[in-house]
Amino acid sequence: MKSNKKTGRILGVLLLIHFILGVLINQFLLGPIIFTSDFLTNVSTNTTQIILSVLLGLIGSALSVGMAVLLLPMFKKCSKGIAFWYLSFSIIGFTMSLIDNTGVLSILSLSQEFVKSETTNVNYFENLGALLYATRWWTHYLDMLIAIFALPVFYYVLYNLKLVPRFISIWGLIGVALMLTGILLTIFDQGTHDTEMMLLVPLGLNRLFLAIWLLTKGFNSSEIAEKPL
């Protein structure tokens, strides 16, 4: 059906934009600044970059909700419960992103005050900075965990309805499992940041491949039969 192909291509555009935003934020804008030992100084000297990363992060989270809304009618043909599960966790993910990025802005405000403060207040700012950094760290990983709840649903429905070749869905599910492993290792202090990044690569490549596939081919044009799970 033409509508399936059109929906798939729209999703491909959104996925590609979401992928690009994630790379920009984590590799070029926010990541190199905030994940350093002297972040209190670095953050304030890169105010524009930090604010831009926050705005782009919120746009990325809004795109996730937009994708869930776009896919809702199609996913309901598979299962209404699963469709609304996916939408609900996308909305929760957007809320967590708001909290996460509020933490980044709090660190920015503290950094600006730290730079203007007298040297006698260094210990106070460092202790408060450590607290805000730890709070933001936990909200960031909770945000990632919330995202994981939606991803298996996304790939399962793609697989179940044969919207794309099934190897893409299987690849995505394996990537989700690896991503979850990396996050849990980090949370329980059993892994390193480098290990986590390596475990995120398969899913990242899958999202990029899926976006390009959908842009060129769209969803499977055959009619999707409504079937309960």
Beta strands, then each sheet from edge to edge (+ up, - down):
end
